[in-house]
């Protein structure tokens, strides 16, 4: 797992620990819940998580949070600038 953004806010809300405790809900849901908690103190961040079982997720409340990933089944990387955007063509 990795977070990027307002470091003081990320640390104060112990976001990584929150995600780890909520992983049973799925990585994406765990991240969304932690980002929502961060918003209560005005923080901005984005995060990605990959579980030992190969499940992944990403979420952010910042304007942009660039993410790229590729699985062994893919022929090219999937690239996004924002969660709600379509994949960036390359």
N, C-alpha and C positions, 0 to 999 in steps of 0.2 A: 504494500500500500504506500501511496505517496500523496502528499498534499502540497499545494503551492498557493500562496496568497498572503494574507495578513498573518504573519507568523505569531505575533503576540496573541491574537485572537484564537488562532488554531491551538496554541499551547494552553491558553486559559481554559478553553472548553474541552481539552484533552480529546481532540477529534479522533485520533488513531485508536485510542482505547474504546471510544464509543462505537466505532465501526467494528472492531474485533468482537465486542460483546453482542452486536446485533447481526453478525454474519448469518445466523440461522434464518434470518428473513430474506437472505439473498444479498449479494454484494451491492447491487444498484440501490436497493431499498435502504440498506445500512448507510450508504453514502448520502443518499437524499436526506435521511433523518439527521445525520450529523451536520450537514450543511444548513438545514433548517434551524438547528440549535445554534449554530454560529451566527445566524442572522439576528438572534435575540440580543446580541451585543454589538451589532453593526458591522460584523466581519464579512469579508469577501474571500472566497477560496474556491479551489477546485480539487478534486481528488480522483485517483484511480485505484482500483484494487483487483488483484488476481488471487484466487484461492488455490489451495493445493489440489483441488478437484478440477481446476481449469476453468472455473466460472470467473467472469470478469464484469466490471461495471465502472462507470464514471459519471460524475455529477459535478455541477458547479453553480454558483450564484453570481460569479463575476460576469462581466459583459462577454468575455471570450475566454476560452480555455482549450487550447489546441491539443488534440489527441490523435494519435495514429496507432493502428494495430494491424496485425496480420496473423492468421492462423496457418497451420500446415496445409489446410485445404485451399487457401487463397492463392491466387496468381499475382495479386498486387495488394499493396497496403490500403487500408481504409483510413482516410484522413478527414478530420472534422475540425472546424474552428470553434463552433458552438454546438451544444447538444441538440438544439432544436433545428439546426441546419441540415440540409442534405449533404451527402458526402462530397468532398472537393474532388473534382475531376483532375486526373493527372495523366 
